[in-house]
């Protein structure tokens, strides 16, 4: 697959209000920069410079700040939703901009996954979609929601937890085939969620699980936002973000 990444950046961020009343969720400040800034720096550091931003709520602010991505050393295109379409609908709305296979990243979570290894796992051809999974040790605020066997997702239940035998959690990055979003079942629907595309793959054993050791951070609540800000501050202090800043941006 080419190194193309689509980022779901259209969330309302209702749990972050009042921060998101006049600011889209991906633009919420973290250590003086929008949350999306840190995602783009990590993608660029790993050579993933072909980026499509799927924006909706106050999406003009995202485009005004990041432009075509040239000052970051990446290329950015935009897909705007005129009305809320759900995560699956947002991807379908952007299909003209997307390659036959692409990475799909949640616009409100951050994971420093080894992307080339993830792409290589997908390129083995065993699955129609692959998701990064995390053991939840050290624990995140997100409950376990996946059962995995032989690198294959065999069950998904939102916020299921360890008590039900779910041993890991979806950690926010997928590699998917564009063809999944061309199913006639969704052609007549204006709004649908990504899960509706992916869940049928479980029965077919076509949904792969790529385990990562790195924990992920999401900014779904003020507490989680603060946790990610502490992570960024520590990474910068340790020099692990050094050399990644775009030209002309401190």
C-alpha positions in Angstrom: 0.0 0.0 0.0 1.0 3.6 -0.6 1.8 5.7 2.5 -1.6 7.5 2.5 -3.4 8.3 5.8 -6.9 9.5 6.2 -7.7 11.1 9.5 -11.2 11.2 10.9 -11.2 14.9 12.1 -14.9 15.8 12.1 -15.9 15.0 15.7 -18.0 17.5 17.7 -16.1 17.0 20.9 -19.2 17.5 23.1 -17.4 16.2 26.2 -14.7 18.8 25.8 -17.1 21.8 25.9 -16.6 24.7 26.4 -13.2 24.1 24.7 -15.0 22.9 21.5 -17.8 25.5 21.4 -15.7 27.6 19.0 -12.9 25.2 18.2 -13.1 21.8 16.4 -11.9 18.9 18.4 -8.7 18.3 16.3 -7.7 21.9 17.0 -7.9 21.7 20.8 -4.5 23.1 22.1 -1.9 20.7 23.5 1.3 22.3 24.7 0.6 25.4 22.5 -0.3 23.5 19.3 -3.4 21.8 18.0 -3.8 18.2 18.8 -3.7 17.4 15.1 -0.2 19.0 15.0 1.2 16.2 17.0 -0.4 13.5 14.9 1.0 15.1 11.7 4.5 15.3 13.2 4.5 11.6 14.0 3.2 10.7 10.6 5.8 12.8 8.9 8.6 11.3 11.0 7.6 7.8 9.8 7.4 8.9 6.1 3.6 9.1 5.8 3.2 12.4 4.1 0.1 11.9 1.9 -2.7 13.0 4.3 -6.4 13.4 3.8 -8.3 15.2 6.5 -12.0 14.2 6.8 -13.5 17.3 8.4 -16.9 18.6 9.4 -17.7 20.7 12.4 -15.7 24.0 12.1 -13.5 22.3 9.5 -12.6 25.6 7.9 -10.4 26.3 11.0 -8.5 23.1 10.3 -7.9 24.0 6.7 -6.9 27.6 7.6 -4.3 26.4 10.0 -2.7 23.5 8.1 -3.4 24.6 4.5 -1.9 22.2 1.9 0.6 20.9 4.5 3.6 22.3 2.7 4.9 24.1 5.7 4.8 20.8 7.6 6.6 18.9 4.8 3.5 16.9 4.0 0.7 17.0 1.5 -2.8 17.6 2.8 -6.2 17.3 1.0 -9.6 17.9 2.6 -13.0 16.2 2.5 -15.8 18.3 3.9 -19.1 16.8 5.2 -22.0 19.2 4.5 -24.0 17.3 7.1 -22.9 14.8 9.8 -22.4 11.4 8.1 -20.9 9.3 10.8 -17.4 7.8 10.7 -18.2 5.4 7.8 -20.1 8.0 5.8 -17.2 10.4 6.2 -14.8 7.9 4.6 -17.2 7.1 1.8 -17.6 10.9 1.2 -13.8 11.0 0.6 -13.4 8.0 -1.7 -12.4 10.1 -4.7 -9.3 11.2 -2.7 -8.3 7.8 -1.4 -6.1 5.0 -2.7 -7.3 1.4 -3.0 -5.8 0.7 0.4 -5.1 3.3 3.0 -4.5 3.9 6.7 -7.4 5.4 8.7 -6.6 7.2 12.0 -8.9 8.5 14.6 -8.7 12.2 14.8 -9.0 12.3 18.6 -6.4 9.6 19.6 -2.6 9.5 19.4 -0.6 6.3 18.9 3.1 6.1 18.0 2.7 2.7 16.2 5.4 1.3 13.8 3.4 2.1 10.7 5.7 0.4 8.2 5.3 -2.9 10.2 1.5 -2.4 10.3 1.4 -1.8 6.5 3.6 -4.9 6.0 1.2 -7.0 8.1 -1.7 -5.8 6.0 0.2 -6.4 2.7 0.5 -10.1 3.6 -3.0 -10.2 2.1 -4.8 -12.2 4.8 -7.3 -9.6 5.8 -9.6 -6.9 4.3 -8.9 -4.6 7.2 -6.4 -4.6 10.1 -6.6 -2.7 13.4 -3.9 -1.9 15.9 -4.6 -3.5 19.3 -3.2 -2.8 22.8 -3.1 -5.1 25.8 -4.2 -2.2 28.1 -1.2 -2.7 30.3 -0.4 0.0 31.4 -4.1 0.7 31.5 -5.8 3.4 29.5 -9.3 4.9 30.4 -10.8 2.9 27.5 -12.1 -0.6 28.5 -11.1 -3.7 26.5 -13.3 -4.3 23.5 -11.7 -7.0 21.4 -11.1 -10.7 21.4 -8.2 -11.9 19.2 -7.1 -15.3 18.1 -4.2 -16.1 15.7 -3.9 -12.3 14.9 -7.6 -12.2 13.9 -10.4 -10.3 15.6 -13.0 -12.8 16.6 -15.3 -10.6 18.7 -15.9 -6.9 19.2 -18.1 -5.4 21.9 -17.8 -1.7 22.9 -16.6 -1.3 26.4 -16.9 -5.0 27.1 -14.0 -5.2 29.6 -11.8 -8.0 31.0 -14.6 -9.6 33.0 -16.2 -10.8 29.7 -12.9 -12.2 28.4 -12.0 -9.3 26.1 -8.2 -9.1 26.4 -7.3 -6.0 24.4 -8.5 -2.7 23.0 -8.7 -1.1 19.6 -5.9 1.5 19.8 -7.0 3.8 17.0 -5.4 3.0 13.6 -6.8 0.8 10.8 -5.6 -0.2 7.4 -8.5 -0.8 5.1 -9.5 -1.6 1.6 -11.4 1.1 -0.3 -13.7 -1.5 -1.7 -15.3 -2.1 1.7 -17.0 1.3 1.4 -18.4 0.5 -2.1 -20.9 -2.0 -0.8 -24.3 -1.3 -2.3 -25.8 -1.7 1.1 -24.4 1.7 2.1 -24.9 3.4 -1.2 -28.4 4.5 -0.3 -27.6 5.5 3.3 -26.4 9.1 4.1 -25.0 8.2 7.5 -23.3 5.1 9.0 -20.5 4.2 11.3 -17.2 2.6 10.5 -18.1 -0.3 12.8 -20.9 -1.3 10.4 -18.3 -1.8 7.7 -15.9 -3.7 9.9 -18.1 -6.0 12.0 -19.2 -8.2 9.2 -15.5 -9.0 8.6 -15.3 -10.8 12.0 -17.5 -13.7 10.9 -15.5 -14.0 7.7 -12.2 -13.9 9.7 -11.2 -11.1 7.5 -10.4 -8.5 10.3 -6.8 -8.7 11.4 -5.3 -7.6 14.7 -1.8 -6.0 14.8 -0.6 -5.9 18.4 1.4 -2.8 19.5 3.3 -2.3 22.7 2.9 1.5 22.7 -0.1 2.8 24.7 -2.4 5.2 23.0 -3.9 8.5 24.2 -7.2 10.0 23.4 -8.6 13.4 24.1 -12.3 12.5 24.6 -12.6 14.1 28.0 -10.7 17.0 29.8 -9.0 14.4 32.0 -7.7 12.5 29.0 -6.7 15.7 27.3 -4.6 16.6 30.3 -3.0 13.1 30.3 -2.0 13.5 26.7 -0.6 17.0 27.4 1.6 15.5 30.1 2.8 12.9 27.6 3.7 15.5 25.0 5.5 17.6 27.6 7.6 14.6 28.7 8.4 13.6 25.2 9.6 17.1 24.3 11.7 17.3 27.5 13.3 14.0 26.5 14.0 15.2 23.0 11.8 12.6 21.3 9.9 15.2 19.4 13.0 17.1 18.4 13.8 17.3 14.7 10.1 16.7 13.8 8.8 20.2 13.7 7.8 21.6 10.3 9.8 24.3 8.7 9.1 27.7 10.2 7.1 26.2 13.1 8.7 26.2 16.5 
